[in-house]
Amino acid sequence: MPACSTTPTFPRVSCQTALAGYPEGHQDSESLEEDIKHLKEKVDAGADFIITQLFYDVDAYLDWVKKVRAIGITVPIIPGIMPVHTYAGWKRMTTLCKTGIPPEMAENLERIKDDDQAVKKYGVQWCIGMVRRLLETGVKRTARCLRAAIEKTRRAHTLNQPRRWDSFSVLIP
Protein backbone atom coordinates (compact mmCIF):
# COMPACT_ATOMS: atom_id res chain seq x y z
CA MET A 1 0.00 0.00 0.00
CA PRO A 2 1.54 3.33 -1.00
CA ALA A 3 2.14 5.97 1.67
CA CYS A 4 -0.23 8.87 1.83
CA SER A 5 1.28 11.63 -0.23
CA THR A 6 -1.11 14.41 0.77
CA THR A 7 -1.79 16.03 4.06
CA PRO A 8 -5.46 16.63 4.75
CA THR A 9 -6.48 20.21 5.33
CA PHE A 10 -9.20 21.31 7.68
CA PRO A 11 -11.08 24.56 7.68
CA ARG A 12 -10.18 26.98 10.45
CA VAL A 13 -12.92 27.24 12.99
CA SER A 14 -13.54 30.38 14.96
CA CYS A 15 -15.04 29.77 18.34
CA GLN A 16 -16.48 32.30 20.75
CA THR A 17 -17.68 31.98 24.32
CA ALA A 18 -21.12 33.23 25.31
CA LEU A 19 -22.49 33.83 28.78
CA ALA A 20 -26.03 33.89 30.03
CA GLY A 21 -27.15 37.25 31.36
CA TYR A 22 -30.15 37.76 33.60
CA PRO A 23 -31.74 41.22 33.22
CA GLU A 24 -33.85 40.62 36.32
CA GLY A 25 -31.13 38.73 38.17
CA HIS A 26 -30.56 34.98 38.32
CA GLN A 27 -33.16 33.27 40.47
CA ASP A 28 -30.44 31.89 42.78
CA SER A 29 -28.64 35.21 43.29
CA GLU A 30 -29.08 37.18 46.48
CA SER A 31 -29.40 40.43 44.50
CA LEU A 32 -29.18 41.87 41.01
CA GLU A 33 -25.97 43.65 41.99
CA GLU A 34 -24.38 40.35 43.09
CA ASP A 35 -25.47 38.73 39.83
CA ILE A 36 -23.91 41.55 37.78
CA LYS A 37 -20.68 41.25 39.80
CA HIS A 38 -20.48 37.53 38.95
CA LEU A 39 -21.23 38.30 35.32
CA LYS A 40 -18.30 40.76 35.26
CA GLU A 41 -15.99 38.09 36.68
CA LYS A 42 -17.04 35.67 33.95
CA VAL A 43 -16.61 38.26 31.20
CA ASP A 44 -13.17 39.13 32.57
CA ALA A 45 -12.30 35.42 32.38
CA GLY A 46 -12.70 35.57 28.61
CA ALA A 47 -16.30 35.61 27.43
CA ASP A 48 -16.95 37.17 24.02
CA PHE A 49 -20.61 38.10 24.35
CA ILE A 50 -23.71 37.75 26.52
CA ILE A 51 -27.09 36.32 25.56
CA THR A 52 -29.80 37.22 28.04
CA GLN A 53 -32.43 35.06 29.63
CA LEU A 54 -35.90 35.73 28.30
CA PHE A 55 -37.55 38.94 29.44
CA TYR A 56 -40.73 40.81 28.57
CA ASP A 57 -40.05 44.18 30.22
CA VAL A 58 -37.88 46.26 27.91
CA ASP A 59 -37.37 48.96 30.55
CA ALA A 60 -35.96 46.38 33.00
CA TYR A 61 -33.62 45.14 30.26
CA LEU A 62 -32.42 48.65 29.41
CA ASP A 63 -31.82 49.46 33.10
CA TRP A 64 -29.85 46.21 33.45
CA VAL A 65 -27.71 47.07 30.41
CA LYS A 66 -26.89 50.46 31.97
CA LYS A 67 -25.79 48.74 35.19
CA VAL A 68 -23.76 46.15 33.30
CA ARG A 69 -22.02 48.84 31.25
CA ALA A 70 -21.41 50.97 34.37
CA ILE A 71 -19.47 48.13 36.01
CA GLY A 72 -17.20 47.91 32.95
CA ILE A 73 -18.69 45.11 30.86
CA THR A 74 -18.17 46.05 27.22
CA VAL A 75 -18.85 42.82 25.30
CA PRO A 76 -21.90 42.69 23.03
CA ILE A 77 -25.21 41.83 24.68
CA ILE A 78 -27.84 39.94 22.72
CA PRO A 79 -31.34 40.31 24.16
CA GLY A 80 -33.21 37.02 24.63
CA ILE A 81 -36.64 37.30 23.05
CA MET A 82 -39.08 34.41 23.43
CA PRO A 83 -42.58 34.65 21.97
CA VAL A 84 -45.39 32.98 23.87
CA HIS A 85 -46.28 29.64 22.32
CA THR A 86 -48.93 28.46 24.79
CA TYR A 87 -50.32 30.09 27.90
CA ALA A 88 -49.44 27.11 30.09
CA GLY A 89 -45.88 26.96 28.75
CA TRP A 90 -45.42 30.70 29.17
CA LYS A 91 -46.72 30.58 32.72
CA ARG A 92 -44.47 27.63 33.57
CA MET A 93 -41.35 29.22 32.03
CA THR A 94 -41.85 32.68 33.53
CA THR A 95 -42.53 31.15 36.95
CA LEU A 96 -39.46 28.90 36.72
CA CYS A 97 -37.22 31.79 35.64
CA LYS A 98 -38.92 34.32 37.92
CA THR A 99 -39.42 36.59 34.93
CA GLY A 100 -41.11 39.91 35.56
CA ILE A 101 -44.27 40.31 33.51
CA PRO A 102 -45.64 43.73 32.54
CA PRO A 103 -49.21 44.01 33.92
CA GLU A 104 -50.65 44.75 30.46
CA MET A 105 -49.17 41.51 29.09
CA ALA A 106 -50.39 39.43 32.03
CA GLU A 107 -53.92 40.86 31.79
CA ASN A 108 -54.18 40.38 28.03
CA LEU A 109 -52.89 36.80 28.14
CA GLU A 110 -55.19 35.94 31.02
CA ARG A 111 -58.19 37.02 28.90
CA ILE A 112 -57.22 34.80 25.94
CA LYS A 113 -55.47 31.92 27.73
CA ASP A 114 -57.93 29.31 26.42
CA ASP A 115 -57.46 30.28 22.75
CA ASP A 116 -54.10 28.84 21.63
CA GLN A 117 -54.07 30.69 18.30
CA ALA A 118 -54.84 34.03 19.95
CA VAL A 119 -52.13 33.41 22.57
CA LYS A 120 -49.54 32.64 19.86
CA LYS A 121 -50.52 35.68 17.82
CA TYR A 122 -50.43 37.94 20.87
CA GLY A 123 -47.08 36.53 21.99
CA VAL A 124 -45.45 37.14 18.62
CA GLN A 125 -46.93 40.64 18.38
CA TRP A 126 -45.69 41.46 21.90
CA CYS A 127 -42.17 40.38 20.92
CA ILE A 128 -42.28 42.31 17.66
CA GLY A 129 -43.13 45.37 19.76
CA MET A 130 -40.18 44.59 22.03
CA VAL A 131 -37.81 44.32 19.08
CA ARG A 132 -39.08 47.59 17.62
CA ARG A 133 -38.63 49.30 20.99
CA LEU A 134 -35.11 47.89 21.31
CA LEU A 135 -34.29 49.20 17.83
CA GLU A 136 -35.60 52.64 18.80
CA THR A 137 -33.27 52.68 21.80
CA GLY A 138 -30.24 51.86 19.70
CA VAL A 139 -29.88 48.09 20.13
CA LYS A 140 -28.13 46.88 16.99
CA ARG A 141 -27.49 43.24 17.77
CA THR A 142 -29.50 40.18 16.86
CA ALA A 143 -32.53 39.55 19.03
CA ARG A 144 -32.47 35.85 19.73
CA CYS A 145 -35.84 34.16 19.28
CA LEU A 146 -36.08 30.65 20.59
CA ARG A 147 -36.95 28.46 17.62
CA ALA A 148 -39.32 26.08 19.37
CA ALA A 149 -41.47 28.97 20.48
CA ILE A 150 -41.97 30.48 17.04
CA GLU A 151 -41.72 27.54 14.65
CA LYS A 152 -45.47 27.29 14.00
CA THR A 153 -46.14 31.02 13.97
CA ARG A 154 -43.19 32.54 12.17
CA ARG A 155 -44.74 32.40 8.69
CA ALA A 156 -47.91 34.16 9.76
CA HIS A 157 -46.39 36.83 11.99
CA THR A 158 -43.42 38.70 10.58
CA LEU A 159 -42.34 42.30 10.70
CA ASN A 160 -44.29 42.79 7.46
CA GLN A 161 -41.23 41.68 5.55
CA PRO A 162 -41.09 38.12 4.27
CA ARG A 163 -37.88 36.34 5.21
CA ARG A 164 -37.26 38.75 8.12
CA TRP A 165 -37.51 35.73 10.42
CA ASP A 166 -34.90 33.12 9.67
CA SER A 167 -34.90 29.65 11.17
CA PHE A 168 -33.42 30.83 14.45
CA SER A 169 -33.21 34.57 14.91
CA VAL A 170 -34.80 37.86 14.07
CA LEU A 171 -32.15 39.78 12.21
CA ILE A 172 -31.96 43.36 13.30
CA PRO A 173 -30.28 45.77 10.87
Secondary structure by P-SEA (a helix, b strand, c coil): cccccbbbbbcbbbbbbbbbbbcccccccccaaaaaaaaaaaaaacccbbbbcccccaaaaaaaaaaaaaaccccbbbbbbbccccaaaaaaaaaaacccccaaaaaaaaaacccaaaaaaaaaaaaaaaaaaaaaacccccccccccccccccccccccccccccccccccc
